[in-house]
């Protein structure tokens, strides 16, 4: 594929008709268009996308859906006035020249109020010198056959806005088509199988006469049902693979963040532990406060009475009072004992009666009354001394206990202050940094989702195995029932041949496709080693997604990537892709090869290709691109061109620049 030129009419800041020719020489295959930011380089790249795929991505603050040049709109303003926006691309593909024209007509509904009518697209091509038109409705299929839209982002390459190739979706079908692998795949689809009624095998299978045999009908229904089930399950597996790819990419990104912020995560966990300990200590301190106050309130009065107790004891000593009384004994108690007639010791008590004195026990007990208050002060003194003795015992424990409880309060306070200081220190260390607990939570969820997806794949594979067994059994029943007639036997023979061919194609296709992917990976690594001043390696999976590895302590690991490194990785992949396509017959050159697949070389159209790359990488990339691509078209800023020019100037066949007249008008010069 070679792009000969692009013509724009009133497309954004390109007022009127402006045409840009491109270098198509095999040696001088580079076109350089110089222009600074806001001059319109990105607009030209989007003109390619709009013409081919009806997609134009402009910044949200620049009225992105309005493609009509503002100056032209102001000059032509008037009710029902019309202006066309056109982009036409002339290109050559597989020896055929195509002219692709997309038009959008704007109508001024009120003065200065322009509304767009639906786009129109037309494609003409020359075959044997005769100009022909692509049938209406087939334009998209023709364009995708030339360059699949899913891969267009790699060949119309906006370096500053393109996403990383490692996060793209499944590119396998698009890459296979680009590299010429789809022809055999189309043959396989044409043959099909018994469940696809529009395929060759399906039509033959439908033509079999089962003579209304119910068992044959049921067997055929089983085959159809189970085959549809297998297709659904395979689709689910494909979706799960894509989901796993996204999850693993997210997992690695989060793992990289966690690795880079491991110390922050540890500090955040330590802070959480300190906060938990501080909260527990505050609760313990609150209980210690309560215990201290309760003990203080119960004992402080007695403790403060200590000097008065000393004075009271001195007073009692100097008073010389008898203290023969029994502690807590009262006159009422003695009267009750006498009335009972028996002493506590069991002796009989005989009271005085009719002038006859009582017995000795009675007389002895009665004599105790004189020692009781108010009969005798000594008893009261005795009781008071006992009270003082008990209080003094309590007072000896009061101060040590108070001191111990207060010490515990101080210890708890000090511990809390120490934890609060540590928390403040951690806060200062992690100020402005992200909360790693959110990343850890996300990582746990992703791991759970990965397990769920793997479980789903395993279940689907089990169900596919069961369906395949059911199909085999039903097929045996069906074949045995419909093999009676000669016509059926011929059809069965055709089906058997076709199915054998399918088996051969499947085996060959898988083998050759694996060879193609291996060759692409090898080529991308060769180009990466040329472009990148360091040691890295890429791996390409079955979906043609790229993972970058680095050597860490003698082991290959997926590591973080700077924006500059991502650019180099993207260029290596794209360059490998176009270089492989450039070979035109990449697999099957040997006579021993069962199948040959034809390819087509592809150009690279790049906006700001050297953005975020240092001087060394700019020179390396500039040296590689003209070698791997049959045509290179680059829109470059002056500041980057000064580093690339010495390396690439010998390959430049076309050199032009953008001149900015105003915010709404740019012209192509040169």
CORDABEL-V374367 format. One record per run of one state. SS is the DSSP state (helix for helix, strand for strand, loop for the rest). FROM is the first residue (numbers start at 1). LEN is the number of residues. If there is no record, write none. Layout:
<<SS | FROM | LEN> <SS | FROM | LEN>>
This chain:
<<loop | 1 | 1> <strand | 2 | 10> <loop | 12 | 2> <strand | 14 | 8> <loop | 22 | 8> <strand | 30 | 5> <loop | 35 | 6> <helix | 41 | 13> <loop | 54 | 6> <helix | 60 | 3> <loop | 63 | 5> <strand | 68 | 1> <loop | 69 | 1> <helix | 70 | 7> <loop | 77 | 5> <strand | 82 | 12> <loop | 94 | 2> <strand | 96 | 15> <loop | 111 | 2> <strand | 113 | 4> <loop | 117 | 3> <strand | 120 | 8> <loop | 128 | 2> <strand | 130 | 4> <loop | 134 | 5> <helix | 139 | 8> <loop | 147 | 2> <helix | 149 | 7> <strand | 156 | 3> <loop | 159 | 6> <helix | 165 | 3> <loop | 168 | 4> <helix | 172 | 7> <loop | 179 | 3> <helix | 182 | 10> <loop | 192 | 8> <helix | 200 | 8> <loop | 208 | 6> <helix | 214 | 47> <loop | 261 | 1> <helix | 262 | 43> <loop | 305 | 1> <helix | 306 | 14> <loop | 320 | 11> <helix | 331 | 10> <loop | 341 | 1> <strand | 342 | 1> <loop | 343 | 5> <strand | 348 | 1> <loop | 349 | 4> <strand | 353 | 1> <loop | 354 | 2> <strand | 356 | 1> <loop | 357 | 3> <helix | 360 | 12> <loop | 372 | 5> <helix | 377 | 53> <loop | 430 | 6> <helix | 436 | 47> <loop | 483 | 3> <helix | 486 | 46> <loop | 532 | 4> <strand | 536 | 5> <loop | 541 | 5> <strand | 546 | 7> <loop | 553 | 2> <strand | 555 | 4> <loop | 559 | 4> <helix | 563 | 20> <loop | 583 | 4> <strand | 587 | 1> <loop | 588 | 9> <strand | 597 | 1> <loop | 598 | 6> <strand | 604 | 4> <loop | 608 | 7> <helix | 615 | 14> <loop | 629 | 3> <strand | 632 | 5> <loop | 637 | 1> <helix | 638 | 14> <strand | 652 | 11> <loop | 663 | 2> <strand | 665 | 5> <loop | 670 | 1>>
